[in-house]
Amino acid sequence: MAKTPLPDSRGPIEILLDSLPPAARTSARRQMGPRRTVGATIRPGRDTPLWNQLVTDIRPLLGKRGEKAQLARLLGLQRQAVNEYFVSRRRMPDAERTLLLLEWLRLRQAGRQAVRKLSTHGMLIGAGPARDRAPGQPTAGGHAAGSSRA
């Protein structure tokens, strides 16, 4: 029984480079630049349009005195790290903090203040007035806003 050959796992460029003489192969690899390793850190810039949009949405909310420090406490970072994310744009947060930033932005746009405590679902809890429902209207827990349980 004949064995079927395994498909070549190299990409088309690698196959082409392997067919070149050694000197040409070295020159071509140098022209291509360094390989990007799997999981390499992406730096903020024009190659990160979603991050750029998030920064554009968050920056106006950080203009008030103490807002950056409050956000840094919420994210468990130093204030300088928040400054590097949103002012100098030299760094980007990890995935978990990015998700927290998105939730913080959602709460702020809804007119709520985010608190450090997390809900059972891992979401930030909004404190302060809820502008998305009228007083007396039931909340997600089924109780009217402003009413107390006995």
RAJO-V384226 format. One record per backbone hydrogen bond with DSSP energy under -1.0 kcal/mol. NH is the residue of the N-H (numbers start at 1). CO is the residue of the C=O. If there is no record, write none. Layout:
BEGIN
NH:CO  NH:CO
END
This chain:
BEGIN
15:11  16:12  17:13  18:14  20:17  25:21  26:22  27:23  28:24  29:25  30:26  31:27  32:28  40:37  48:45  52:48  53:49  54:50  55:51  56:52  57:53  58:54  59:55  61:58  62:59  67:64  70:66  71:67  72:68  73:69  74:70  75:71  77:72  82:78  83:79  84:80  85:81  86:82  87:83  88:83  90:84  91:84  98:94  99:95  100:96  101:97  102:98  103:99  104:100  105:101  106:102  107:103  108:104  109:105  110:106  111:108  112:107  113:127  115:125  119:123  122:119  125:117  127:113  137:134  139:143  142:139  145:137  147:144
END
